[in-house]
Each structure stands twice: as structure tokens, then as C-alpha cells.
Amino acid sequence: MKQYLKHYINGAWVESTGQNTIEVLNPATEKTIGLISAGTEEDLNKAVAAARRAFPSFSETTREERIALLERIVTAYEQRKADIIDAVTEELGCPRSRSEQVHYNMGLVHFKQAAESLKDFTFEEKRENSTIVKDSIGVSGLITPWNFPTNQTSIKIAGALAAGSPMVLKPASMTPYTAMILAEIFDTAGVPKGVFNLVNGSGKTIGNAISSHPDIDLVSFTGSTAVGEQIMKRAATTIKKITLELGGKSPLIVLDDADVQEASDIAVSNIMNNTGQVCTAATRVLVPRQMKASFEKELLNALPNYPVGDPQNDVFTGPLIAEKIWDRVQYYIQKGIDEGANLLTGGLGKPDGLETGFYVKPTIFTDVQNDMTIAQEEIFGPVMSVIYYDSLEEAIKIANDTTYGLAGYVVGKDEATLSHVARSIRAGRIHVNRGKSDYSAPFGGFKHSGIGREWGDYGIEEYLEPKTIVGLE
């Protein structure tokens, strides 16, 4: 049983001012693996005060000093590889191989990219008779989700460090241990006191206090659209800047010249990655109607290549994070059945032989209409909706018929058509075929999928405020 009942404030692990604790479960065994402190507003106030004290000196550090700091973090992060993989596997239920290939590596690459982007970042420019200077925004409050406990934290922390912004992090209470390892990494790397602070606790107490705190200048949140709306309202009381990376209902448009086997494999891998607990997952797959029979056949052929099972074994997909998430996915599967979608495979209940753990049957619905609940609402599990279209114009219209706009996918061969469709989808990041992800490029959403951008130089920009000095020679 892990007993991590302290918060990291002003460069040290300190006792909470409260006595309440929060259980952390292993979703594969449904057993408690440890406890964390349920932080109080007093704990948060101490952390914010430490960050505020650190701001004057840290915001004045040079580019070279921040690059060196990020590079030391990279070294310390690499030294904790085994610990990070163990923590992600245990608290998230992610299969060990994916914990390394996805979670460990994505956390690492964001620190590397921030250091690289910082080398050429423009903090000052001349324009006619003005000098434009980009100053650190101040103290940042970071609220991160449970589904990517290294990636989402590293994105925000790296951008804030590069911009000279001290911060307070509230990690998700379901996956706190990876973030606490990061705090130890920062301590090893010599992050100055007060620059990074971590307070565990509930969203209701710590999250709400961050978003309305008068001494926090920016709130960066990743999570559900519903919570994002509440953060906007609370942040408005102190007119603070917000960046939000929220939900998605991303379309994958299969073109009529696509290789059916390749397209179906891309579609299946999308919903199976991280057990479908991915905001950018391509959960709506749009397929030419004439491809219906062959595509459905290839979906069924592809699914066994992404086995579900114990995260300690050689599998691709583990359990969902918690019982309440399992219940939510079951609700949507039943909703799809009730609304008349065709259940191609999967369905209600747990896979055979996996009665213990929050496992779910990978589920594919076909003959889905885009106005069905399963095509409009984010499910956050391995559930695919296949929608058939008769023309490319109809496919683009269906793709954009959503309140979300986080990601989009296009699979096909003709370059001109791929380009046309990619440019027509109203979303922040479009993947063409199996295009390799670019960590220097901006990440964020349109519409209800968010405000602002992360990754690379765009991620640094969010933590800065432009200042115009007129008449300075």
C-alpha cells in the first residue's frame, strides 16, 4: 500500500493541513493500491504563495538557463523510466508495453521539444517604432486528466517552464503517482524552489480553487467539456487567461480509393489505443457505402490484432480506469442498441475470462446515423460508430456535423483528395493515413473542443503576454 500523503510545495514535501485521504485503485484488479491526501484550500494557498514568490526571479531567467533546466529534466526523467512505466501500468491499467511506447515516451518528448523550440523562440521584436516584448504571464494553475498522466502534465509543465511561469499542478486523483514521480524528477533536476508545486485533491476543492484563485494568472485544463465550461465561469470572476483542451468526437473519413484492410486497421487501432480513453480517438468512421461489406469484414479481421487483457501481459488494451467509466460506456452501448444501430461485434458486459477489472468488450456499431447519441456524444471507451456515405461532400458535411473539433482522420491514396478533405474538416489536428505525429506543431481544438494550443512553440506562447513599448530606440 502506497502512502503518499504529502504535497510538493516550495521545493519540499510537506504535510497536508487536512486529514482526509483519497483511495487510488488498480483498475485491473479493482484493489486499492494506495492513498493520497485530499488537499485543502489552505494547501493550495501555500502552493500559490510559493509560486508567486518565485515569479520575479524565475521570470527573469535567460533563455539559456531555461534550456539547461529542461535538458536536466530530460536526463532525470530518463533515469526514472522503470518507475514511470510501473506507475502508469498500475494506476491507469495500461499494458506495460504501451506504458513505455506511448506514455513514457510522450512525456519525455515534450520536455525535449520545449527545449528545442526555446532555442529559436522570439521573445522580442522590433516593429516600426515599437518594441514588442513577450513577458511571462505570471503564476499558472495546471489541472490535468487521468488518461495520459505523463503526456498531459509534461505538455503543460514544459511550456510553463520554457516561458518562465511558476506553477501549481493538480493531477488527476485517479492517477496521481506518475505526477508525484515527476515532482521528484524536478527536484533532482534542480527546479528552483516555488517554481513547481503539486497539490493533490479533488476537482471540487483544489480544481475549483485554482480556477478562481486571485493570485493565479492562467489556468490550463485538460478534461471534459462540461468541466471546461465551469472553469470558464469561475475564471471569469478574476479575469484570468484560460487554455482548455476538451472532448472530441473525431471523424475518420475513408476515401473510395483507400486500401480497405489498411483503413480498417487504422480505425480499429484508434478505438483500442488506451482502451479508447483518448480525446482524439476516431470514434466516427465514415465509409463509402459501396465499401460496406468488405470494410465490415476487415474490421472483424483486424480486431484480434489488438487483444484485451491483463496489463502485465503482452496485450494491446487494458481495462477502463474506473467503475464509473465502465458504467458510462455500458450506458452508451445500450443507447446504441436502443436507437437502432447494428451491433457488429462486442456489446454489453465484460469479455470472457475477465470478470475482475473494469474490462469492456470492444464494440463496433454499423449503420449508424450521425444524429444518434453514440455518434454525437463522447463515450471515452473502445466503441466505434461506422457511418456510410454516398458522396465526398456528404462525408465532409457529416464529419463537421458535431459540436466538437479536436481531431480528424483521412485515409486514401489520391493526394489532391486527401488534401481537400483534410483542409475541409473543422478540427485542430488532421491525420492523413499513418502520418507521424509532429510534436513541434500546435495541438488543440475548434468549437467545444477547446481554447488555445499546446505543444512546441505554440505551447510556450500560451504562458506569455505581449507587451508593446512605443518609442524605444
C-alpha positions, 0 to 999 in steps of 0.5 A: 500500500502506497502512502503518499500523503504529502504535497510538493510545495516550495521545493519540499514535501510537506504535510497536508493541513487536512486529514482526509485521504483519497483511495487510488485503485488498480483498475485491473484488479479493482484493489486499492493500491494506495492513498493520497491526501485530499488537499485543502484550500489552505494547501493550495494557498501555500502552493500559490504563495510559493509560486508567486514568490518565485515569479520575479526571479524565475521570470527573469531567467535567460533563455539559456538557463531555461534550456539547461533546466529542461535538458536536466529534466530530460536526463532525470526523467530518463533515469526514472523510466522503470518507475514511470512505466510501473506507475502508469501500468498500475494506476491507469491499467495500461499494458506495460508495453504501451506504458513505455511506447506511448506514455513514457515516451510522450512525456519525455518528448515534450520536455525535449521539444520545449527545449528545442523550440526555446532555442529559436523562440522570439521573445522580442521584436522590433516593429516600426517604432515599437518594441514588442516584448513577450513577458511571462504571464505570471503564476499558472494553475495546471489541472490535468486528466487521468488518461495520459498522466505523463503526456498531459502534465509534461505538455503543460509543465514544459511550456510553463517552464520554457516561458518562465511561469511558476506553477501549481499542478493538480493531477488527476486523483485517479492517477496521481503517482506518475505526477508525484514521480515527476515532482521528484524528477524536478527536484533532482533536476534542480527546479528552483524552489516555488517554481513547481508545486503539486497539490493533490485533491479533488476537482471540487476543492483544489480544481475549483480553487485554482480556477478562481484563485486571485493570485493565479494568472492562467489556468490550463485544463485538460478534461471534459467539456462540461468541466471546461465550461465551469472553469470558464465561469469561475475564471471569469470572476478574476479575469484570468487567461484560460487554455482548455483542451476538451472532448472530441468526437473525431471523424475518420473519413475513408476515401473510395480509393483507400486500401480497405484492410489498411483503413480498417486497421487504422480505425480499429487501432484508434478505438483500442489505443488506451482502451479508447480513453483518448480525446482524439480517438476516431470514434466516427468512421465514415465509409463509402457505402459501396465499401460496406461489406468488405470494410465490415469484414476487415474490421472483424479481421483486424480486431484480434490484432489488438487483444484485451487483457491483463496489463502485465501481459503482452496485450494491446488494451487494458481495462477502463480506469474506473467503475464509473467509466465502465458504467458510462460506456455500458450506458452508451452501448445500450443507447446504441442498441436502443436507437437502432444501430447494428451491433457488429461485434462486442456489446454489453458486459465484460469479455470472457475470462475477465470478470475482475477489472473494469474490462469492456468488450470492444464494440463496433456499431454499423449503420449508424446515423450521425444524429444518434447519441453514440455518434454525437456524444463522447463515450471515452471507451473502445466503441466505434460508430461506422457511418456510410456515405454516398458522396465526398461532400456528404462525408465532409458535411457529416464529419463537421456535423458535431459540436466538437473539433479536436481531431480528424482522420483521412485515409486514401491514396489520391493526394489532391483528395486527401488534401481537400478533405483534410483542409475541409474538416473543422478540427485542430489536428488532421491525420492523413493515413499513418502520418507521424505525429509532429510534436513541434506543431500546435495541438488543440481544438475548434468549437467545444473542443477547446481554447488555445494550443499546446505543444512546441512553440505554440505551447510556450506562447500560451504562458506569455503576454505581449507587451508593446513599448512605443518609442524605444530606440 
